[in-house]
């Protein structure tokens, strides 16, 4: 499994990126990069496995005040196969490779679910409840 940078400026070549799910993600990221900027490596990535895009993940923006947030999503057809867990691990590897000292966070719905299990597995701890523009009340997780 590997991550492929979401590049909205040069397009994504290859039939693998022409699914409706990928096209929808490209549109979202085109608007998102305009809003938050596009500072590598703090960007979005397609999750590619055996030449199939199985989801999307990334950083919600470049680090701010020494903190960066990760997010991941597995496309429904591939849920339950470790895609999100591997994406989480690969995002942590990218953050570590920068040499920057950052606190890595994530947000989840305020309930125990697969995402909270993934975060715990990778060393995150739930620290508090915060407001999120998409979730509303959300649990904030921090890598310890």
N, C-alpha and C positions, 0 to 999 in steps of 0.2 A: 504494500500500500504506500502511496506517496501523495504529496500535496502539490498542486499545480496552481501557480499564481493566477488570480482572476484579473485578466488584462482587458479592460473595457475600451482602451484607446487603440490597440492594435488588433482587436478581435481575438477570438479563440479558434485557431485552425483545427481542422479534423472533425470528422463526423461524430466523434465521441461527445463533443460539446454542442451538438445541434439538437439535443432532445428538448422538449418543451420545458422541463425542469431547469436545464442549464440556461436556456434563453431567458426564462423568467428571472433567474439569479443574475444574469448579466445586466438586465434592465435595472434591477434593484441596486446593484453595485454601481452602475453608471450614475444614478442619482446619489447614492451614498457617498461615493468618492468625491463628488462635487460638494457635498455637505461637510464632510469631515477631513477631506484631503486624502492623498494616496502616498504614504510614506513607507517605503519598503524597509524592513520586512513586515511592518505592522499593517497588513492588508488582509484581504479575503483570499481563500484558497478553495479550489475544487478538490474533493477527496477522490482520488483515482485508484482503482483496484482492478487489475487484470483488464485494462483498457475499457473500464466502465466507470462512469462518474456515479459514485454512490452517496454523495452528500456534499456539504459545504461547511467550511469552518473559517475561523480567522480571529483577528484582533478587532475589537470594536472601534479602535482609533490608535494612534501613536501614543506612547506613554505620556501621561500628564501627572505632574507632581509625584513622579516616581512610581506610578501605578499604571498597569495595563490590564484590560479585561479580555478574556477569551470567550468564544462562543462556538458552538458546533451544532450541526443538524444532519441527521441521516435521512435520505429519501425513504419513504415508507416501504418500498419493495425490499430494502436492504437492512431494515431494523432487526436487532437481535443477533447480529453477526460480528459484533465488536468494532464496527466502523467508527462510531463516535469515540470509543475508548482509544483507538489508535490515533484518531485525529487529535484528541486531547494531548496524547503523548508527543505527537509530532509538533504541535504548537509550543509545548513546553521546551522542546529541543530547539526550535527556532529562537525562542526568547533567550535561552541560555547561550546560544551561539553568538548573540550580539555583544556579549560582554558587558551589557548595561545592567546595573543593579536596579531591578524593578520588582515591585510587588505584583504578583499575578493574581487576578481575581476572576470570578465568574458569578453569574446570577442564575438562580433557578426559581421556579414556582415554589411557594412555601409548603412543600410536601415532600415526603420521601418517594423517590421515583428512580428510574434508571439513570438519569443525569446526576442525581445526588450520589448514587453508588459509584458512578464513573469518577466524579470529583474526589470522593473519599479514597478510592483506589489509587489515585495519583497524588495523594498527600494533601489535599485541600481540607480545610476545616470551615464549617459554617460559623460566621462571626456575628452576624446581626441581620435584622430585617431592614430593608431599604425600599424606597419607591423606585420603580422602573417604568419608563414611559410605555413599554409594551405589556409587561406582566402585571403592573400595579404593585401590591405588596410582593416583595421578592426576598429570598434568602441571599445574602452576600457570602461568597466563599473566598477564602484566601489560601494560597499555597504556603504551607509552613515549612 
